[in-house]
Amino acid sequence: MEGLDKFVDLQKLAENQHSIAAAAAITITAYGIYKLLQQYGKIFSLKVGPGNMIVICDRKAVYELIDRKGSIYSDRPPMAVLYMNRLLEEPENFYTYSRLYANSVAAILAWGFRAKDTESFWFKEVNAMIEQKRAFHMRDYMDRTWGNARRLVEERRSRGDARSCMIDDKLDEYAKKGWPMSDVAFNNLFGELMEAGADTTANQILTLILALAMNPQIQVRARAELDAVCGTERAPLFSDFDKLPYINAIVKEGLRWRPTSDLGLPHTVTKGGRRICPGIHLAERSMWRIAAKLLWAFEFAEPLDPATGKVQHLDPDAYTSSNLVCPLPFKVRIKPRSETHVEIIKKEVAGAMEFLSQYD
């Protein structure tokens, strides 16, 4: 991989083109992506309306930046274990904890840190900045936030604490080969990588929970499949994938029913036009793991009216309106399937915490 090349702000590009429409046209055509690839390199960031998008034009880059970071997606992914434990202890906070889980995974991959709790910089400050960006353009705020993130990275590296993450890889590479971009562009690019990974994952998990709570019959069938393969003795492993086709169908249906991004932007190669997203396998595998574990461990149901005890039906259309859509805050009832399931989760927590301590 040649490296991360430049940060592209389409607002500036639009000014140069004297037309926002011209800038938009560049982003949504295969030839336009190819032109940007030639000018800015294999990885760059696009400003699309109120949001941002990372464009990766090299399969090798995807492998280097994402696929080989698979330790946190092992058969017993530690962040998933911690997430399930939080649902056991505070099920009413599932909406926040779904975002905390996604932020932590993305922060580990991009920056080498985890979001330990809701007061962590990687959750509190980052989410505050993202919400401001959705409201209006906050370039200075973004620069400040990702500048602080970079400072945390440099502080740990100065102590000899280099970690297996995207930013450390590129810092080592650029120290040898030289810098192809400014510090601000570098920081913001890794920030956008984290944002993209955290937002999409959290949105899809919340969509899954919403859909499951509204469709208890789906849970019954899924649990029958899970119990036949895993019983109550263990949580599902990715090695069970071929034996759990219904779980895979649930994940794919969630992605079809409410895709987190509905812009329909083309996936392209430099020659030959369209192809599938190179990160699709990582995304689907991580979603499969979390879906399988949630269905194995918990029952999800629509909330009850505290006064009447009647079911309060959820609204399947209550979603945000943006380039990355997410369910608006909602309530569900979450309870563990049995004490045995609780015990299994609790047993895995200690090992998960030990593994994750390297990212504190």
C-alpha positions in Angstrom: 0.0 0.0 0.0 1.3 3.4 -0.9 -0.1 4.9 2.3 -2.9 7.3 3.4 -2.6 10.2 1.0 -4.7 13.2 1.6 -7.9 14.4 3.4 -10.5 15.6 0.9 -13.1 18.2 2.0 -15.7 18.3 -0.7 -16.8 21.8 0.4 -13.5 23.1 -0.6 -13.6 21.0 -3.8 -17.0 22.4 -4.6 -15.6 26.0 -4.2 -12.8 25.1 -6.7 -15.4 23.6 -9.1 -17.7 26.7 -8.5 -20.5 24.2 -8.0 -21.7 22.0 -5.2 -23.5 19.9 -7.8 -20.2 19.3 -9.6 -18.6 18.1 -6.3 -21.5 15.8 -5.6 -21.3 14.3 -9.1 -17.6 13.5 -8.6 -18.5 11.5 -5.4 -21.2 9.3 -6.8 -19.8 8.1 -10.1 -17.3 5.4 -10.7 -15.2 7.7 -13.0 -15.4 10.4 -10.4 -14.0 8.1 -7.7 -11.3 7.0 -10.1 -10.3 10.7 -10.7 -10.1 11.3 -7.0 -8.0 8.1 -6.6 -5.5 9.5 -9.1 -5.3 12.8 -7.4 -5.4 11.9 -3.7 -4.3 8.3 -3.4 -5.8 5.0 -2.4 -7.4 6.1 0.9 -9.2 9.5 1.3 -12.1 11.1 3.1 -15.1 12.7 1.5 -17.4 15.3 3.0 -21.0 14.3 2.0 -23.7 16.7 3.3 -23.4 16.7 7.1 -21.5 13.5 7.2 -18.1 12.1 6.1 -17.1 9.0 4.2 -13.9 7.0 3.9 -13.1 5.8 0.5 -10.7 2.8 0.3 -9.6 1.9 -3.3 -7.2 -0.9 -2.6 -8.0 -4.5 -1.4 -4.6 -4.7 0.1 -5.2 -1.6 2.1 -8.4 -3.1 3.5 -6.5 -6.2 4.5 -3.7 -4.1 6.1 -5.9 -1.7 7.9 -8.8 -3.9 9.0 -8.7 -7.7 8.3 -5.5 -8.5 10.1 -6.7 -6.7 13.2 -8.9 -9.7 13.9 -7.8 -10.5 17.4 -10.8 -8.6 18.9 -13.1 -10.6 16.6 -11.9 -14.0 17.8 -14.2 -16.8 18.7 -14.7 -15.1 22.1 -14.5 -11.5 21.1 -13.7 -9.7 24.4 -15.7 -6.5 23.6 -18.8 -8.6 22.9 -18.5 -10.4 26.2 -18.2 -7.0 28.0 -21.2 -5.7 26.1 -23.3 -8.7 27.1 -22.2 -8.3 30.7 -23.3 -4.6 30.7 -26.7 -5.7 29.3 -27.0 -8.1 32.2 -26.3 -5.4 34.8 -28.1 -2.4 33.2 -30.4 -3.6 30.4 -32.3 -0.3 30.4 -29.1 1.4 29.1 -28.8 -0.9 26.0 -28.9 2.1 23.6 -25.9 3.8 25.2 -24.0 0.5 25.7 -24.5 -0.4 22.1 -22.8 2.8 21.1 -20.1 2.3 23.8 -19.4 -1.2 22.4 -19.1 0.1 18.8 -16.9 3.1 19.8 -14.6 0.9 21.8 -14.1 -1.6 18.9 -13.5 1.2 16.4 -11.1 3.1 18.8 -9.0 -0.1 19.3 -8.7 -0.7 15.6 -7.9 2.9 14.7 -6.2 4.4 17.7 -5.1 1.5 20.0 -7.3 2.6 22.9 -10.7 1.4 24.1 -13.6 3.3 25.5 -13.7 1.8 29.0 -16.9 3.5 30.0 -19.2 6.4 29.1 -16.8 9.0 30.7 -13.9 7.9 28.4 -12.6 10.4 25.9 -13.2 7.8 23.2 -16.9 7.8 24.0 -17.9 11.1 25.7 -15.8 13.7 23.8 -15.9 11.8 20.4 -19.6 11.4 20.5 -20.1 15.0 21.5 -18.1 16.1 18.5 -20.0 13.8 16.2 -23.3 15.2 17.3 -22.1 18.7 16.8 -20.9 17.8 13.3 -24.4 16.5 12.5 -25.9 19.8 13.5 -23.5 22.2 11.6 -20.0 22.3 10.2 -17.5 22.2 13.1 -14.1 21.8 11.4 -12.3 23.5 14.3 -14.0 21.2 16.8 -13.2 18.2 14.8 -9.5 19.2 14.4 -9.3 19.8 18.2 -10.9 16.4 19.1 -8.7 14.3 16.8 -5.7 16.4 17.7 -6.3 15.4 21.3 -6.6 11.8 20.2 -3.3 12.0 18.5 -1.7 13.5 21.6 -2.9 10.5 23.6 -1.3 8.2 21.0 2.0 10.1 21.1 2.1 10.1 24.9 1.7 6.3 25.1 4.3 5.8 22.3 6.7 8.0 24.2 6.5 5.5 27.0 7.5 2.7 24.6 3.9 1.5 24.4 3.4 0.8 20.6 0.2 -1.1 19.8 -1.2 -3.2 17.0 -3.5 -0.6 15.5 -3.9 1.4 12.3 -2.4 4.6 13.5 0.7 3.0 15.0 1.3 1.2 11.7 1.2 4.4 9.7 3.3 6.4 12.2 6.0 3.7 11.9 5.8 3.7 8.1 5.9 7.5 7.8 8.8 7.8 10.2 10.8 5.8 7.7 9.4 7.0 4.4 8.4 10.6 5.1 5.1 12.3 5.6 2.8 12.7 2.5 0.3 14.9 4.4 -0.2 17.4 7.2 -0.7 16.4 10.8 -4.2 17.7 10.8 -5.1 15.7 7.7 -3.6 12.6 9.2 -5.4 13.0 12.5 -8.7 13.7 10.9 -8.4 10.7 8.6 -8.0 8.3 11.4 -10.8 10.1 13.2 -13.1 9.5 10.2 -12.1 5.9 10.1 -13.2 5.5 13.8 -16.4 7.5 13.2 -17.3 5.3 10.2 -16.7 2.1 12.0 -18.5 3.1 15.2 -21.5 4.7 13.7 -22.3 1.8 11.3 -21.8 -0.9 13.8 -23.9 0.8 16.5 -26.7 1.6 14.1 -27.0 -2.0 12.9 -26.9 -3.4 16.4 -29.7 -1.1 17.5 -31.7 -2.0 14.3 -31.2 -5.7 15.2 -32.5 -5.2 18.8 -35.5 -3.1 17.5 -36.4 -5.8 15.0 -36.1 -8.7 17.4 -38.2 -7.0 20.1 -41.0 -6.5 17.5 -40.7 -10.1 16.2 -40.7 -12.6 19.1 -41.4 -15.4 16.8 -38.1 -14.9 15.0 -36.3 -15.2 18.4 -38.0 -18.5 19.1 -36.8 -20.0 15.9 -33.3 -18.6 16.3 -33.0 -19.9 19.9 -34.1 -23.4 18.7 -31.3 -23.4 16.2 -28.8 -22.0 18.8 -29.8 -24.5 21.5 -29.4 -27.4 19.1 -25.8 -26.4 18.4 -24.6 -24.7 21.6 -27.0 -25.8 24.3 -26.6 -23.7 27.5 -23.0 -24.8 28.1 -21.4 -22.2 25.8 -22.0 -19.2 23.7 -21.9 -19.6 19.9 -18.5 -19.4 18.2 -17.8 -18.4 14.7 -16.8 -22.0 14.0 -20.5 -22.7 14.4 -21.3 -20.4 11.4 -22.3 -23.2 9.0 -24.5 -24.8 11.5 -26.4 -21.6 12.2 -27.8 -20.4 8.9 -30.9 -18.8 10.4 -28.7 -16.5 12.4 -26.9 -15.5 9.2 -30.3 -14.9 7.6 -31.4 -12.6 10.5 -28.2 -10.5 10.0 -28.6 -10.2 6.3 -32.3 -9.3 6.7 -31.4 -6.5 9.1 -28.9 -5.1 6.6 -31.5 -5.3 3.9 -34.4 -3.9 6.0 -32.6 -0.9 7.4 -29.2 -0.5 5.8 -27.3 2.0 7.9 -26.3 3.9 4.8 -28.9 4.2 2.1 -27.0 6.5 -0.3 -26.3 3.7 -2.8 -22.8 5.0 -3.6 -21.0 2.7 -6.1 -18.2 0.4 -5.1 -15.6 0.6 -7.8 -12.2 -0.6 -8.9 -9.7 1.3 -11.0 -10.5 -1.0 -13.9 -13.7 -2.9 -14.7 -16.4 -0.8 -12.8 -18.4 -2.3 -9.9 -17.4 -4.8 -7.2 -18.6 -5.6 -3.7 -17.4 -3.6 -0.7 -14.0 -5.0 0.4 -14.8 -4.7 4.0 -18.1 -6.6 3.8 -16.8 -9.8 5.3 -15.5 -8.1 8.4 -18.8 -6.2 8.8 -21.0 -9.2 8.4 -18.8 -11.5 10.5 -18.7 -9.0 13.4 -22.5 -8.5 13.1 -23.0 -12.3 13.0 -21.0 -12.7 16.2 -22.9 -10.1 18.1 -26.3 -11.3 16.8 -25.6 -14.9 17.7 -24.4 -14.1 21.2 -27.3 -11.7 21.9 -29.9 -14.2 20.7 -28.2 -17.0 22.7 -28.1 -15.0 25.9 -31.2 -12.8 26.0 -34.9 -12.4 25.3 -36.0 -9.1 23.8 -39.5 -7.7 24.0 -41.4 -4.5 23.4 -41.9 -2.3 26.5 -44.9 -2.3 28.8 -46.9 0.8 29.8 -46.1 1.2 33.5 -49.6 2.4 34.3 -51.7 -0.2 32.3 -49.2 -3.1 31.9 -50.1 -3.2 28.2 -47.5 -3.6 25.4 -46.3 -0.3 23.9 -45.6 -1.1 20.3 -42.4 0.1 18.8 -42.3 2.2 15.6 -40.3 0.6 12.9 -40.0 3.9 11.0 -38.7 6.0 13.9 -35.2 6.6 12.4 -32.9 9.5 12.1 -32.7 11.3 8.7 -29.1 11.5 7.6 -26.6 9.6 5.3 -26.1 7.1 8.2 -29.5 6.2 9.6 -30.1 4.9 13.1 -33.2 4.1 15.2 -34.3 7.0 17.4 -33.9 6.3 21.1 -36.4 3.6 22.1 -37.1 1.2 25.0 -37.2 -2.6 25.1 -37.3 -5.2 27.8 -34.2 -7.3 27.9 -33.7 -10.3 30.2 -31.3 -13.2 30.3 -32.7 -16.5 29.2 -31.6 -18.4 32.3 -29.2 -18.3 35.3 -27.0 -20.7 33.4 -26.6 -18.2 30.6 -25.7 -15.5 33.1 -23.0 -17.8 34.7 -21.4 -18.4 31.3 -21.2 -14.7 30.5 -19.8 -13.9 33.9 -17.1 -16.6 33.5 -15.9 -15.0 30.3 -15.7 -11.5 31.7 -12.4 -11.9 33.6 -10.6 -13.2 30.5 -12.1 -10.4 28.4 -11.0 -7.7 30.9 -7.5 -9.2 30.9 -7.2 -9.1 27.1 -8.6 -5.5 26.9 -6.3 -4.1 29.6 -3.6 -3.7 26.8 -5.8 -1.0 25.3 -6.4 1.0 28.5 
